[in-house]
């Protein structure tokens, strides 16, 4: 599906979301929570938790979080309120009944992690995260290392067959497999999501798969953050605007 440039003014946010027959899919970092310097710096927030609890009730459970974080991290930040979660961009998925499906980790991941850690050890500010089915190199704390980080991640991907995935000041080496879009499709085959219209809200390039899947299934995407080429139909300016829009949903 072609990606179109948005033309939505920051002072003209979308109309409140209509919840009837809607299935809501939400990214976490950059959407429900501001992006922090380190992944562990994002913590639970009473307002966010309250919004999710209200939405889960109004949607009769048709809400899932679709994040690049691990399942444990999503549960920590959201205080375990959301049962349906696609973690690590879809490589781990827990359905509304609590059943968990995990992709088998790529055999080259231990070597990739070791290589990334050696690379980061000599460059202050770089952070390596082990997500079990992927390895992530964060360079938000060392933006001057962006070019070197990309080169090293690309080298490892070429040598191992791991998929190279760009993100917001990160490079991720992931086990090939499901995407965020695949997770949307999978959730919509199951109760309580089946038959509902998908709405995907996210900020990052990895969320484009979710936007595209929602659009293909009769719904739409909502981009959070600055305008860019996207498959999303609507845009919200930032995390605060996204939370306010979700609070106003009816």
C-alpha positions in Angstrom: 0.0 0.0 0.0 1.4 3.4 -0.9 2.5 5.7 1.9 0.9 9.1 1.7 2.1 12.4 3.2 -0.2 13.7 6.0 -1.6 17.1 5.9 -3.0 17.5 9.4 -2.5 20.8 11.4 -1.3 20.5 15.0 -4.1 22.9 16.0 -6.8 20.6 14.4 -6.6 17.3 16.1 -8.8 14.4 15.0 -12.4 14.1 16.2 -12.8 12.0 19.3 -12.5 8.3 18.6 -15.8 6.4 18.4 -15.4 3.2 20.4 -18.4 1.3 19.1 -17.1 -1.8 17.2 -13.5 -0.5 17.4 -10.4 -2.6 18.2 -7.7 -0.4 19.5 -4.0 -1.2 19.1 -1.5 1.1 20.9 2.2 1.4 20.7 3.9 2.3 24.0 7.1 4.4 23.8 6.4 7.7 22.0 2.7 7.0 22.1 1.5 6.2 25.6 4.8 7.3 27.3 7.5 9.8 26.4 10.7 8.3 25.1 13.3 8.3 27.8 17.1 8.3 27.6 17.2 4.7 28.9 14.4 2.1 28.5 14.3 1.5 32.3 13.6 5.2 32.9 10.0 4.8 31.7 7.9 4.0 34.7 4.2 3.5 35.6 2.0 6.6 35.4 -1.4 6.9 37.2 -3.0 8.9 34.3 -1.9 6.4 31.7 -3.1 3.5 33.8 -6.5 5.1 34.4 -7.0 5.8 30.7 -6.2 2.2 29.8 -8.6 0.9 32.4 -11.4 3.1 31.1 -10.8 2.1 27.5 -10.7 -1.6 28.3 -14.1 -1.3 30.0 -15.6 0.8 27.2 -14.2 -1.5 24.5 -15.2 -4.8 26.2 -11.5 -5.8 26.2 -10.8 -4.9 22.5 -7.5 -3.2 23.3 -4.0 -4.5 22.8 -0.6 -2.9 23.3 1.8 -3.6 20.4 5.3 -2.6 21.4 9.0 -3.2 20.7 9.5 -3.8 24.5 9.6 -7.1 26.1 6.5 -8.5 27.6 7.8 -8.1 31.1 8.6 -4.5 30.5 5.2 -3.7 29.1 3.6 -5.3 32.1 5.9 -3.3 34.4 5.1 0.1 32.8 1.4 -0.6 32.4 1.1 -2.2 35.9 -0.2 -5.4 34.3 -3.5 -3.8 33.3 -3.5 -4.9 29.6 -3.7 -8.6 28.9 -3.4 -8.6 25.1 0.1 -7.6 24.3 2.4 -8.1 21.2 5.9 -7.6 22.5 9.3 -7.2 20.7 7.5 -6.0 17.6 5.3 -9.1 17.4 7.8 -11.8 18.1 6.1 -12.5 21.4 2.3 -12.3 21.6 0.0 -12.8 24.6 -3.7 -13.1 23.7 -6.7 -11.8 25.7 -6.9 -15.2 27.4 -3.3 -15.0 28.6 -1.9 -17.6 26.1 1.6 -16.7 25.0 3.2 -17.5 21.7 7.0 -16.9 21.4 9.2 -17.0 18.3 12.2 -19.3 18.7 15.3 -17.1 19.1 17.7 -17.0 16.2 20.8 -19.1 17.0 23.1 -16.2 16.2 21.7 -13.9 18.9 24.2 -14.8 21.6 27.1 -13.9 19.2 25.3 -10.7 18.1 24.8 -9.6 21.7 28.5 -10.3 22.5 29.6 -8.3 19.4 27.3 -5.4 20.3 28.5 -5.3 23.9 32.1 -5.2 22.8 31.3 -2.4 20.5 29.4 -0.4 23.2 32.0 -1.0 25.9 34.4 1.4 24.3 31.8 4.1 23.5 30.2 5.8 26.5 26.5 6.4 26.2 25.7 3.4 24.1 23.4 0.8 25.6 22.8 -2.8 24.6 19.5 -4.4 25.5 18.9 -8.2 25.4 15.2 -8.9 24.5 15.7 -12.7 24.2 14.5 -12.8 20.6 16.4 -9.6 19.6 19.3 -7.5 20.5 19.0 -3.7 20.5 21.7 -1.0 20.3 20.5 2.3 21.8 22.5 5.4 20.9 20.3 8.1 22.3 22.9 8.7 25.0 25.6 9.1 22.3 24.1 10.6 19.2 27.6 11.2 17.8 27.9 7.5 17.4 24.9 7.2 15.0 26.9 6.4 11.9 29.2 3.9 13.7 26.2 2.2 15.4 24.5 1.7 12.0 27.6 0.3 10.5 28.2 -2.2 13.3 24.6 -3.3 13.4 24.6 -3.7 9.6 27.8 -5.7 9.7 26.3 -8.1 12.3 23.1 -8.5 10.4 24.9 -9.4 7.2 27.1 -11.9 9.0 24.3 -13.6 11.0 21.1 -13.4 9.0 19.4 -11.5 11.8 16.9 -8.9 10.5 18.1 -5.3 10.9 15.3 -3.0 12.2 15.8 0.8 12.6 14.0 2.7 15.3 14.1 6.0 17.2 17.8 6.2 17.9 18.2 2.5 18.0 19.3 -0.3 15.8 17.7 -3.7 16.5 18.9 -7.1 15.4 15.8 -9.3 15.5 14.9 -12.9 14.9 13.1 -12.9 11.5 9.4 -13.3 12.1 6.1 -11.5 12.8 5.8 -7.7 12.6 3.4 -5.4 14.4 1.1 -5.6 11.4 1.1 -9.4 11.7 0.1 -9.1 15.3 -2.9 -6.9 14.5 -4.1 -9.5 12.0 -3.6 -12.3 14.5 -5.5 -10.5 17.3 -8.4 -9.8 14.9 -8.9 -13.5 14.4 -9.6 -14.0 18.1 -12.1 -12.9 20.7 -12.8 -10.2 21.7 -11.3 -8.5 18.7 -12.8 -10.5 15.9 -15.2 -8.5 13.7 -14.1 -5.1 15.0 -12.6 -2.2 13.0 -8.9 -1.8 13.8 -7.3 1.6 14.9 -3.6 1.5 15.3 -1.8 4.4 17.2 2.0 4.7 17.1 4.9 6.9 16.5 7.9 5.0 15.1 8.8 3.5 11.7 8.1 0.1 13.1 4.5 1.2 13.6 4.0 1.6 9.8 3.3 -2.2 9.6 0.5 -1.7 12.1 -0.9 1.3 10.2 -0.8 -0.6 6.9 -2.5 -3.7 8.5 -5.3 -1.6 10.1 -5.9 0.2 6.8 -6.1 -3.0 4.8 -8.6 -4.4 7.3 -11.0 -1.4 7.0 -9.6 0.7 9.8 -6.9 3.4 10.0 -3.7 4.5 11.7 -2.9 7.5 13.8 0.6 8.8 13.8 1.9 10.4 17.0 4.6 13.0 16.5 5.9 15.2 13.6 4.4 14.8 10.2 6.2 12.5 7.8 5.5 10.1 5.0 3.2 7.5 6.6 0.4 5.0 6.0 -1.5 6.6 8.9 -4.6 8.6 8.1 -4.5 11.0 11.1 -1.9 12.6 13.3 -1.6 13.7 16.9 1.2 16.1 17.9 2.8 14.3 20.8 2.2 11.9 23.8 0.2 14.4 25.7 -2.1 14.9 22.7 -2.4 11.1 22.3 -3.4 10.6 25.9 -6.0 13.5 25.7 -7.5 12.0 22.5 -7.8 8.6 24.1 -9.4 10.2 27.2 -12.0 11.8 25.0 -12.9 8.6 23.2 -16.6 7.7 23.4 
